[in-house]
Amino acid sequence: MGLNQKRLSELLGVSTSRVSEYLNGKSEPTLKVARDISVKLGIDASIVLGV
């Protein structure tokens, strides 16, 4: 999608360090952020939630 961590953090309304934690498996996004990821990036919710 051509997004870098800074742009993704702006899109989701979280810090770049938080995005880094999500991507490196150090923390899980909140349900709200997971929903935003699904809606804003067009990714199926079951993939985002790991179901």
C-alpha distance matrix in Angstrom:
0.0 3.8 5.6 9.0 11.7 13.5 11.0 10.3 14.1 14.7 12.7 14.7 17.9 18.5 19.3 17.2 19.8 19.3 15.6 16.8 19.5 17.2 15.2 18.5 20.3 22.8 22.5 21.3 19.6 22.2 22.3 21.2 18.1 17.3 17.8 15.6 12.7 13.6 14.2 11.6 8.5 10.6 11.4 15.1 17.3 19.2 16.4 15.7 19.5 20.1 22.7
3.8 0.0 3.8 6.6 10.1 11.5 9.4 9.8 13.4 14.0 12.9 15.2 17.9 18.3 18.4 15.8 18.6 18.9 15.2 16.0 19.2 17.6 15.3 18.4 20.8 22.9 23.0 22.3 20.8 23.5 24.1 22.9 19.5 19.3 20.1 17.6 14.8 16.4 16.9 13.9 11.4 14.0 14.8 18.5 20.4 22.3 19.3 18.3 22.0 22.6 25.5
5.6 3.8 0.0 3.8 6.7 8.0 5.9 6.1 9.6 10.4 9.7 11.8 14.3 14.5 14.6 12.2 15.1 15.3 11.8 13.0 16.2 14.7 12.9 16.1 18.4 20.2 20.0 19.4 17.7 20.4 21.3 19.9 16.4 16.7 17.8 15.0 12.5 14.8 15.4 12.1 10.1 13.4 14.1 17.8 19.1 21.2 18.3 16.6 20.1 21.1 24.2
9.0 6.6 3.8 0.0 3.8 5.5 5.4 6.1 8.6 10.1 10.6 12.3 14.0 13.4 12.6 9.6 12.3 13.2 10.0 10.5 14.0 13.4 11.5 14.3 17.0 18.3 18.5 18.7 17.4 20.3 21.8 20.6 16.9 17.5 19.2 16.5 14.1 16.9 17.9 14.7 13.0 16.5 16.7 20.2 21.0 22.9 19.9 17.9 21.1 22.0 25.3
11.7 10.1 6.7 3.8 0.0 3.8 5.6 5.0 6.0 8.6 9.8 10.4 11.7 10.3 9.1 6.0 8.6 9.5 6.5 7.1 10.7 10.5 9.2 11.9 14.5 15.2 15.3 15.7 14.5 17.4 19.4 18.3 14.6 15.6 17.8 15.2 13.0 16.3 17.6 14.7 13.5 17.1 16.9 20.2 20.3 22.1 19.3 16.7 19.5 20.6 24.1
13.5 11.5 8.0 5.5 3.8 0.0 3.8 5.5 5.2 6.3 8.7 10.0 10.4 9.5 8.0 5.6 9.1 10.4 8.4 9.6 13.0 13.2 12.7 15.1 17.6 17.8 17.5 17.9 16.2 18.6 20.6 18.9 15.4 17.2 18.9 15.8 14.5 18.0 18.5 15.3 14.9 18.7 19.1 22.4 22.4 24.6 22.1 19.3 22.0 23.6 26.9
11.0 9.4 5.9 5.4 5.6 3.8 0.0 3.8 5.4 5.1 6.2 8.7 9.8 10.3 10.1 8.6 12.2 12.6 10.1 12.1 15.2 14.5 14.0 17.0 19.1 19.8 19.1 18.9 16.6 18.7 20.1 18.1 14.7 16.3 17.3 14.0 12.7 15.9 15.8 12.4 12.1 15.9 16.9 20.4 20.7 23.3 21.0 18.4 21.3 23.1 26.2
10.3 9.8 6.1 6.1 5.0 5.5 3.8 0.0 3.8 5.4 5.0 6.2 8.4 8.5 9.2 7.9 11.1 10.5 7.5 10.1 12.7 11.4 11.1 14.5 16.1 17.1 16.0 15.4 13.1 15.3 16.6 14.9 11.3 12.6 13.9 10.9 9.2 12.6 13.1 10.0 9.5 13.3 13.8 17.1 17.2 19.7 17.4 14.6 17.5 19.4 22.5
14.1 13.4 9.6 8.6 6.0 5.2 5.4 3.8 0.0 3.8 5.4 5.2 5.7 5.0 5.5 5.3 8.5 7.9 6.1 9.2 11.4 10.8 11.5 14.4 15.8 16.0 14.6 14.4 11.9 13.8 15.7 13.8 10.4 12.6 14.2 11.2 10.5 14.2 14.7 12.0 12.3 16.0 16.3 19.2 18.6 21.1 19.1 15.9 18.2 20.3 23.5
14.7 14.0 10.4 10.1 8.6 6.3 5.1 5.4 3.8 0.0 3.8 5.5 5.1 6.6 7.6 8.1 11.7 11.2 9.9 12.9 15.1 14.5 15.2 18.2 19.6 19.7 18.1 17.6 14.7 16.0 17.5 14.8 12.0 14.6 15.3 11.7 11.8 15.2 14.8 11.6 12.8 16.4 17.6 20.6 20.1 23.1 21.4 18.3 20.7 23.1 26.0
12.7 12.9 9.7 10.6 9.8 8.7 6.2 5.0 5.4 3.8 0.0 3.8 5.7 8.1 10.2 10.7 13.9 12.7 10.8 14.1 16.1 14.5 15.2 18.6 19.6 20.2 18.4 17.1 14.0 15.0 15.7 13.0 10.3 12.4 12.5 8.7 8.9 12.0 11.1 7.9 9.4 12.9 14.3 17.3 17.1 20.2 18.8 15.8 18.5 21.0 23.6
14.7 15.2 11.8 12.3 10.4 10.0 8.7 6.2 5.2 5.5 3.8 0.0 3.8 5.6 8.7 9.9 12.5 10.4 8.9 12.7 13.8 12.0 13.6 16.8 17.2 17.6 15.3 13.8 10.4 11.3 12.2 9.6 6.7 9.3 9.8 6.5 7.1 10.5 10.4 8.2 9.8 13.0 13.7 16.2 15.1 18.2 17.0 13.6 15.7 18.6 21.2
17.9 17.9 14.3 14.0 11.7 10.4 9.8 8.4 5.7 5.1 5.7 3.8 0.0 3.8 7.0 9.4 11.8 10.1 9.9 13.5 14.5 13.6 15.5 18.3 18.8 18.4 16.1 15.1 11.8 12.0 13.6 10.7 8.4 11.8 12.4 9.4 10.7 14.0 13.7 11.6 13.5 16.7 17.4 19.8 18.4 21.4 20.4 16.9 18.5 21.4 24.0
18.5 18.3 14.5 13.4 10.3 9.5 10.3 8.5 5.0 6.6 8.1 5.6 3.8 0.0 3.8 6.7 8.3 6.4 7.1 10.4 11.1 10.8 13.0 15.4 15.8 15.1 12.9 12.6 9.9 10.7 13.2 11.2 8.5 11.7 13.4 10.9 11.4 15.1 15.6 13.7 15.0 18.2 18.2 20.4 18.8 21.3 20.0 16.4 17.7 20.3 23.2
19.3 18.4 14.6 12.6 9.1 8.0 10.1 9.2 5.5 7.6 10.2 8.7 7.0 3.8 0.0 3.8 5.3 5.1 6.5 8.7 9.9 10.9 12.6 14.4 15.5 14.3 13.0 13.7 11.9 13.4 16.3 14.7 11.8 14.6 16.8 14.4 14.2 18.0 18.8 16.6 17.3 20.8 20.6 23.0 21.7 23.8 22.1 18.6 20.0 22.2 25.4
17.2 15.8 12.2 9.6 6.0 5.6 8.6 7.9 5.3 8.1 10.7 9.9 9.4 6.7 3.8 0.0 3.8 5.4 5.1 6.2 8.7 9.9 10.6 12.2 14.2 13.5 13.0 14.2 12.9 15.2 18.0 16.8 13.4 15.6 18.0 15.6 14.5 18.2 19.4 16.9 16.8 20.4 20.1 22.8 21.9 23.8 21.6 18.4 20.2 21.8 25.3
19.8 18.6 15.1 12.3 8.6 9.1 12.2 11.1 8.5 11.7 13.9 12.5 11.8 8.3 5.3 3.8 0.0 3.8 5.4 5.0 6.3 8.8 9.9 10.4 12.2 10.7 10.7 12.7 12.3 14.8 18.1 17.6 14.4 16.3 19.2 17.4 16.2 19.9 21.5 19.5 19.2 22.6 21.7 24.1 22.8 24.3 22.1 18.8 20.2 21.5 25.0
19.3 18.9 15.3 13.2 9.5 10.4 12.6 10.5 7.9 11.2 12.7 10.4 10.1 6.4 5.1 5.4 3.8 0.0 3.8 5.3 5.0 6.3 8.7 9.9 10.5 9.2 8.0 9.3 8.6 11.0 14.3 14.0 10.9 12.8 15.8 14.4 13.4 17.0 18.8 17.3 17.3 20.4 19.3 21.3 19.7 21.1 19.2 15.8 16.8 18.4 21.8
15.6 15.2 11.8 10.0 6.5 8.4 10.1 7.5 6.1 9.9 10.8 8.9 9.9 7.1 6.5 5.1 5.4 3.8 0.0 3.8 5.4 5.1 6.2 8.6 9.9 9.9 9.1 9.7 8.7 11.7 14.4 14.0 10.3 11.5 14.5 12.9 11.1 14.6 16.5 14.8 14.2 17.4 16.3 18.7 17.6 19.1 16.8 13.6 15.4 16.8 20.3
16.8 16.0 13.0 10.5 7.1 9.6 12.1 10.1 9.2 12.9 14.1 12.7 13.5 10.4 8.7 6.2 5.0 5.3 3.8 0.0 3.8 5.4 5.1 6.1 8.5 8.3 9.1 10.8 11.0 14.4 17.3 17.3 13.8 14.5 17.8 16.4 14.2 17.6 19.8 18.1 16.9 20.0 18.6 20.9 20.0 21.0 18.3 15.6 17.2 17.9 21.6
19.5 19.2 16.2 14.0 10.7 13.0 15.2 12.7 11.4 15.1 16.1 13.8 14.5 11.1 9.9 8.7 6.3 5.0 5.4 3.8 0.0 3.8 5.5 5.2 6.0 4.8 5.4 7.9 9.1 12.4 15.5 16.3 13.1 13.7 17.3 16.6 14.7 17.8 20.4 19.3 18.3 21.1 19.2 20.9 19.5 20.0 17.7 14.8 15.6 16.3 19.9
17.2 17.6 14.7 13.4 10.5 13.2 14.5 11.4 10.8 14.5 14.5 12.0 13.6 10.8 10.9 9.9 8.8 6.3 5.1 5.4 3.8 0.0 3.8 5.5 5.2 6.2 5.3 5.8 6.5 10.2 12.8 13.8 10.5 10.4 14.0 13.7 11.4 14.2 17.0 16.3 15.2 17.6 15.5 17.1 15.7 16.3 14.0 11.0 12.0 12.8 16.4
15.2 15.3 12.9 11.5 9.2 12.7 14.0 11.1 11.5 15.2 15.2 13.6 15.5 13.0 12.6 10.6 9.9 8.7 6.2 5.1 5.5 3.8 0.0 3.8 5.6 7.8 8.5 9.1 9.9 13.7 15.8 16.7 13.2 12.6 16.0 15.3 12.4 15.0 17.9 16.8 14.9 17.4 15.2 17.2 16.5 16.9 13.9 11.7 13.4 13.4 17.2
18.5 18.4 16.1 14.3 11.9 15.1 17.0 14.5 14.4 18.2 18.6 16.8 18.3 15.4 14.4 12.2 10.4 9.9 8.6 6.1 5.2 5.5 3.8 0.0 3.8 5.6 7.9 9.8 11.8 15.5 17.9 19.2 16.0 15.4 19.0 18.7 16.0 18.4 21.5 20.5 18.7 21.0 18.6 20.2 19.4 19.2 16.3 14.4 15.4 14.9 18.6
20.3 20.8 18.4 17.0 14.5 17.6 19.1 16.1 15.8 19.6 19.6 17.2 18.8 15.8 15.5 14.2 12.2 10.5 9.9 8.5 6.0 5.2 5.6 3.8 0.0 3.8 5.5 7.1 9.9 13.3 15.7 17.6 14.9 13.9 17.6 18.0 15.6 17.6 20.9 20.7 19.0 21.0 18.2 19.1 17.7 17.2 14.7 12.8 13.0 12.3 15.9
22.8 22.9 20.2 18.3 15.2 17.8 19.8 17.1 16.0 19.7 20.2 17.6 18.4 15.1 14.3 13.5 10.7 9.2 9.9 8.3 4.8 6.2 7.8 5.6 3.8 0.0 3.8 7.1 10.1 13.1 16.1 17.9 15.3 15.1 18.9 19.2 17.3 19.7 22.8 22.4 21.2 23.4 20.9 21.9 20.1 19.9 17.8 15.4 15.2 15.1 18.5
22.5 23.0 20.0 18.5 15.3 17.5 19.1 16.0 14.6 18.1 18.4 15.3 16.1 12.9 13.0 13.0 10.7 8.0 9.1 9.1 5.4 5.3 8.5 7.9 5.5 3.8 0.0 3.8 6.7 9.4 12.5 14.3 12.1 12.1 15.8 16.3 14.9 17.3 20.2 20.1 19.5 21.6 19.2 20.0 17.8 17.8 16.3 13.4 12.9 13.6 16.8
21.3 22.3 19.4 18.7 15.7 17.9 18.9 15.4 14.4 17.6 17.1 13.8 15.1 12.6 13.7 14.2 12.7 9.3 9.7 10.8 7.9 5.8 9.1 9.8 7.1 7.1 3.8 0.0 3.8 6.5 9.0 11.3 9.4 8.7 12.4 13.5 12.2 14.2 17.2 17.6 17.2 18.8 16.4 16.8 14.2 14.4 13.3 10.3 9.4 10.7 13.7
19.6 20.8 17.7 17.4 14.5 16.2 16.6 13.1 11.9 14.7 14.0 10.4 11.8 9.9 11.9 12.9 12.3 8.6 8.7 11.0 9.1 6.5 9.9 11.8 9.9 10.1 6.7 3.8 0.0 3.8 6.4 7.8 5.6 5.7 9.3 9.9 9.3 11.6 14.1 14.4 14.6 16.4 14.5 15.2 12.6 13.7 12.9 9.3 9.1 11.5 14.3
22.2 23.5 20.4 20.3 17.4 18.6 18.7 15.3 13.8 16.0 15.0 11.3 12.0 10.7 13.4 15.2 14.8 11.0 11.7 14.4 12.4 10.2 13.7 15.5 13.3 13.1 9.4 6.5 3.8 0.0 3.8 5.4 5.2 6.1 8.5 9.8 10.5 12.3 14.2 15.1 16.0 17.5 16.0 16.1 13.0 14.4 14.6 11.0 10.0 13.1 15.1
22.3 24.1 21.3 21.8 19.4 20.6 20.1 16.6 15.7 17.5 15.7 12.2 13.6 13.2 16.3 18.0 18.1 14.3 14.4 17.3 15.5 12.8 15.8 17.9 15.7 16.1 12.5 9.0 6.4 3.8 0.0 3.8 5.5 5.0 6.1 8.6 9.8 10.5 12.2 13.9 15.1 15.9 14.4 13.9 10.4 12.1 13.1 9.9 8.5 12.1 13.3
21.2 22.9 19.9 20.6 18.3 18.9 18.1 14.9 13.8 14.8 13.0 9.6 10.7 11.2 14.7 16.8 17.6 14.0 14.0 17.3 16.3 13.8 16.7 19.2 17.6 17.9 14.3 11.3 7.8 5.4 3.8 0.0 3.8 5.4 5.1 6.2 8.7 9.9 10.5 11.8 13.8 14.9 14.3 14.5 11.5 14.1 14.9 11.5 11.2 14.9 16.3
18.1 19.5 16.4 16.9 14.6 15.4 14.7 11.3 10.4 12.0 10.3 6.7 8.4 8.5 11.8 13.4 14.4 10.9 10.3 13.8 13.1 10.5 13.2 16.0 14.9 15.3 12.1 9.4 5.6 5.2 5.5 3.8 0.0 3.8 5.3 4.9 6.1 8.6 9.8 10.1 11.5 13.4 12.6 13.6 11.2 13.8 13.6 9.9 10.6 13.9 16.1
17.3 19.3 16.7 17.5 15.6 17.2 16.3 12.6 12.6 14.6 12.4 9.3 11.8 11.7 14.6 15.6 16.3 12.8 11.5 14.5 13.7 10.4 12.6 15.4 13.9 15.1 12.1 8.7 5.7 6.1 5.0 5.4 3.8 0.0 3.8 5.4 5.1 6.3 8.7 10.0 10.4 11.5 10.0 10.4 7.7 10.0 9.9 6.2 6.9 10.3 12.4
17.8 20.1 17.8 19.2 17.8 18.9 17.3 13.9 14.2 15.3 12.5 9.8 12.4 13.4 16.8 18.0 19.2 15.8 14.5 17.8 17.3 14.0 16.0 19.0 17.6 18.9 15.8 12.4 9.3 8.5 6.1 5.1 5.3 3.8 0.0 3.8 5.4 5.0 6.1 8.4 9.8 10.2 9.5 9.6 7.0 10.2 11.0 8.1 8.8 12.4 13.6
15.6 17.6 15.0 16.5 15.2 15.8 14.0 10.9 11.2 11.7 8.7 6.5 9.4 10.9 14.4 15.6 17.4 14.4 12.9 16.4 16.6 13.7 15.3 18.7 18.0 19.2 16.3 13.5 9.9 9.8 8.6 6.2 4.9 5.4 3.8 0.0 3.8 5.4 5.1 5.6 7.8 9.3 9.7 11.1 9.6 13.0 12.9 9.9 11.6 14.9 16.7
12.7 14.8 12.5 14.1 13.0 14.5 12.7 9.2 10.5 11.8 8.9 7.1 10.7 11.4 14.2 14.5 16.2 13.4 11.1 14.2 14.7 11.4 12.4 16.0 15.6 17.3 14.9 12.2 9.3 10.5 9.8 8.7 6.1 5.1 5.4 3.8 0.0 3.8 5.7 5.5 5.5 7.5 7.0 9.2 8.3 11.4 10.3 7.3 10.0 12.7 14.9
13.6 16.4 14.8 16.9 16.3 18.0 15.9 12.6 14.2 15.2 12.0 10.5 14.0 15.1 18.0 18.2 19.9 17.0 14.6 17.6 17.8 14.2 15.0 18.4 17.6 19.7 17.3 14.2 11.6 12.3 10.5 9.9 8.6 6.3 5.0 5.4 3.8 0.0 3.8 5.9 5.6 5.4 4.6 5.8 5.3 8.8 8.5 6.5 9.1 11.8 13.2
14.2 16.9 15.4 17.9 17.6 18.5 15.8 13.1 14.7 14.8 11.1 10.4 13.7 15.6 18.8 19.4 21.5 18.8 16.5 19.8 20.4 17.0 17.9 21.5 20.9 22.8 20.2 17.2 14.1 14.2 12.2 10.5 9.8 8.7 6.1 5.1 5.7 3.8 0.0 3.8 5.7 5.2 6.8 8.2 8.2 11.9 12.0 10.3 12.6 15.5 16.6
11.6 13.9 12.1 14.7 14.7 15.3 12.4 10.0 12.0 11.6 7.9 8.2 11.6 13.7 16.6 16.9 19.5 17.3 14.8 18.1 19.3 16.3 16.8 20.5 20.7 22.4 20.1 17.6 14.4 15.1 13.9 11.8 10.1 10.0 8.4 5.6 5.5 5.9 3.8 0.0 3.8 5.7 8.0 10.6 11.1 14.6 13.9 11.8 14.7 17.3 19.0
8.5 11.4 10.1 13.0 13.5 14.9 12.1 9.5 12.3 12.8 9.4 9.8 13.5 15.0 17.3 16.8 19.2 17.3 14.2 16.9 18.3 15.2 14.9 18.7 19.0 21.2 19.5 17.2 14.6 16.0 15.1 13.8 11.5 10.4 9.8 7.8 5.5 5.6 5.7 3.8 0.0 3.8 5.5 9.0 10.4 13.4 11.8 10.3 13.8 15.7 17.7
10.6 14.0 13.4 16.5 17.1 18.7 15.9 13.3 16.0 16.4 12.9 13.0 16.7 18.2 20.8 20.4 22.6 20.4 17.4 20.0 21.1 17.6 17.4 21.0 21.0 23.4 21.6 18.8 16.4 17.5 15.9 14.9 13.4 11.5 10.2 9.3 7.5 5.4 5.2 5.7 3.8 0.0 3.8 6.6 8.8 11.7 10.8 10.3 13.5 15.2 16.5
11.4 14.8 14.1 16.7 16.9 19.1 16.9 13.8 16.3 17.6 14.3 13.7 17.4 18.2 20.6 20.1 21.7 19.3 16.3 18.6 19.2 15.5 15.2 18.6 18.2 20.9 19.2 16.4 14.5 16.0 14.4 14.3 12.6 10.0 9.5 9.7 7.0 4.6 6.8 8.0 5.5 3.8 0.0 3.8 6.2 8.5 7.0 7.0 10.3 11.6 13.0
15.1 18.5 17.8 20.2 20.2 22.4 20.4 17.1 19.2 20.6 17.3 16.2 19.8 20.4 23.0 22.8 24.1 21.3 18.7 20.9 20.9 17.1 17.2 20.2 19.1 21.9 20.0 16.8 15.2 16.1 13.9 14.5 13.6 10.4 9.6 11.1 9.2 5.8 8.2 10.6 9.0 6.6 3.8 0.0 3.8 5.5 5.5 6.7 8.9 10.1 10.4
17.3 20.4 19.1 21.0 20.3 22.4 20.7 17.2 18.6 20.1 17.1 15.1 18.4 18.8 21.7 21.9 22.8 19.7 17.6 20.0 19.5 15.7 16.5 19.4 17.7 20.1 17.8 14.2 12.6 13.0 10.4 11.5 11.2 7.7 7.0 9.6 8.3 5.3 8.2 11.1 10.4 8.8 6.2 3.8 0.0 3.8 5.4 5.0 6.0 8.3 8.5
19.2 22.3 21.2 22.9 22.1 24.6 23.3 19.7 21.1 23.1 20.2 18.2 21.4 21.3 23.8 23.8 24.3 21.1 19.1 21.0 20.0 16.3 16.9 19.2 17.2 19.9 17.8 14.4 13.7 14.4 12.1 14.1 13.8 10.0 10.2 13.0 11.4 8.8 11.9 14.6 13.4 11.7 8.5 5.5 3.8 0.0 3.8 5.5 5.1 5.8 5.1
16.4 19.3 18.3 19.9 19.3 22.1 21.0 17.4 19.1 21.4 18.8 17.0 20.4 20.0 22.1 21.6 22.1 19.2 16.8 18.3 17.7 14.0 13.9 16.3 14.7 17.8 16.3 13.3 12.9 14.6 13.1 14.9 13.6 9.9 11.0 12.9 10.3 8.5 12.0 13.9 11.8 10.8 7.0 5.5 5.4 3.8 0.0 3.8 5.4 5.0 6.4
15.7 18.3 16.6 17.9 16.7 19.3 18.4 14.6 15.9 18.3 15.8 13.6 16.9 16.4 18.6 18.4 18.8 15.8 13.6 15.6 14.8 11.0 11.7 14.4 12.8 15.4 13.4 10.3 9.3 11.0 9.9 11.5 9.9 6.2 8.1 9.9 7.3 6.5 10.3 11.8 10.3 10.3 7.0 6.7 5.0 5.5 3.8 0.0 3.8 5.5 8.0
19.5 22.0 20.1 21.1 19.5 22.0 21.3 17.5 18.2 20.7 18.5 15.7 18.5 17.7 20.0 20.2 20.2 16.8 15.4 17.2 15.6 12.0 13.4 15.4 13.0 15.2 12.9 9.4 9.1 10.0 8.5 11.2 10.6 6.9 8.8 11.6 10.0 9.1 12.6 14.7 13.8 13.5 10.3 8.9 6.0 5.1 5.4 3.8 0.0 3.8 5.6
20.1 22.6 21.1 22.0 20.6 23.6 23.1 19.4 20.3 23.1 21.0 18.6 21.4 20.3 22.2 21.8 21.5 18.4 16.8 17.9 16.3 12.8 13.4 14.9 12.3 15.1 13.6 10.7 11.5 13.1 12.1 14.9 13.9 10.3 12.4 14.9 12.7 11.8 15.5 17.3 15.7 15.2 11.6 10.1 8.3 5.8 5.0 5.5 3.8 0.0 3.8
22.7 25.5 24.2 25.3 24.1 26.9 26.2 22.5 23.5 26.0 23.6 21.2 24.0 23.2 25.4 25.3 25.0 21.8 20.3 21.6 19.9 16.4 17.2 18.6 15.9 18.5 16.8 13.7 14.3 15.1 13.3 16.3 16.1 12.4 13.6 16.7 14.9 13.2 16.6 19.0 17.7 16.5 13.0 10.4 8.5 5.1 6.4 8.0 5.6 3.8 0.0
